[in-house]
Amino acid sequence: MSRIRIVGAVLKRPAYAVTAIIISIALGSLFWYLTFSFTPLPDYIKMYGMPFTVTTVALGFVIAILTAINTSMVVCRKQMTGSLGFKKGAGSSACGAFTGAVASGCPVCTMPILGVFGLGGALALFPLQGLELKMAAIIALAVSLYFTAKNVKVACKM
């Protein structure tokens, strides 16, 4: 069974689908709030332009959805086997979710958070004004989903 079919089989179960929906709505709302709480949407569009704003929102919601699916997969494995048992998937999922949360604000708001990690000036070098962080988060979450689906397939005999 392919990884996509495993994810589909898990999400066809109502408990895991509801978990994924609730988490994606909560994270999507959090990303929206972090992005537009200090700079209202019309001002954000004036500052960064419509393409950047649409891309920011779209990538934020993709991160929310991937994090929700990853979490549902982990909950499924935990309930079926009683153990998390993850090696590769859990770290990349946490890394992707954290990177997505850090990158969810506007580029100016993200600067102080990156400064904590010694990356404050690095944002000026990014040609896409920090959207690279969201893209990195999506890649980390996709890798996590790959390994999580593999782990669920083996542990739950799907």
Long-range contacts (C-beta under 8 A, 24 or more apart in sequence): 1-153, 1-158, 3-145, 3-146, 3-149, 3-150, 3-153, 4-149, 6-149, 6-152, 6-153, 6-158, 7-69, 7-73, 7-145, 7-149, 9-158, 10-72, 10-73, 10-76, 10-152, 10-158, 11-69, 11-72, 13-76, 16-72, 16-73, 16-75, 16-76, 17-72, 19-68, 19-71, 19-72, 19-75, 20-65, 20-68, 20-69, 20-71, 20-72, 21-68, 22-68, 23-64, 23-67, 23-68, 23-71, 23-72, 24-61, 24-64, 24-65, 24-67, 24-68, 24-69, 25-64, 27-63, 27-64, 27-67, 27-68, 28-60, 28-61, 28-64, 28-65, 30-64, 30-101, 30-104, 31-60, 31-61, 31-63, 31-64, 31-100, 31-101, 31-104, 32-57, 32-60, 34-101, 34-104, 34-105, 34-109, 35-60, 35-104, 35-105, 35-106, 38-105, 38-106, 38-109, 39-106, 39-109, 44-106, 47-106, 48-106, 48-107, 48-129, 52-129, 52-131, 55-131, 56-131, 56-134, 59-131, 59-134, 59-135, 59-138, 60-100, 60-104, 60-134, 62-138, 63-96, 63-97, 63-100, 63-104, 63-134, 63-137, 63-138, 63-141, 64-100, 66-96, 66-138, 66-141, 66-142, 66-145, 67-93, 67-96, 67-97, 67-100, 67-141, 69-145, 70-96, 70-97, 70-141, 70-144, 70-145, 70-148, 73-145, 73-148, 73-149, 73-152, 74-148, 76-152, 76-156, 77-148, 77-151, 77-152, 77-155, 77-156, 80-152, 80-155, 80-156, 81-155, 81-156, 83-155, 85-151, 85-155, 86-147, 86-148, 86-151, 88-143, 88-144, 88-147, 89-144, 89-145, 89-146, 89-147, 89-148, 89-150, 89-151, 90-144, 91-144, 92-140, 92-141, 92-143, 92-144, 92-147, 93-140, 93-141, 93-144, 93-145, 93-148, 95-140, 95-144, 96-136, 96-137, 96-138, 96-139, 96-140, 96-141, 96-143, 96-144, 97-137, 97-141, 99-133, 99-134, 99-136, 99-137, 99-140, 100-133, 100-134, 100-137, 100-138, 100-141, 102-133, 103-130, 103-131, 103-133, 103-134, 103-136, 103-137, 104-134
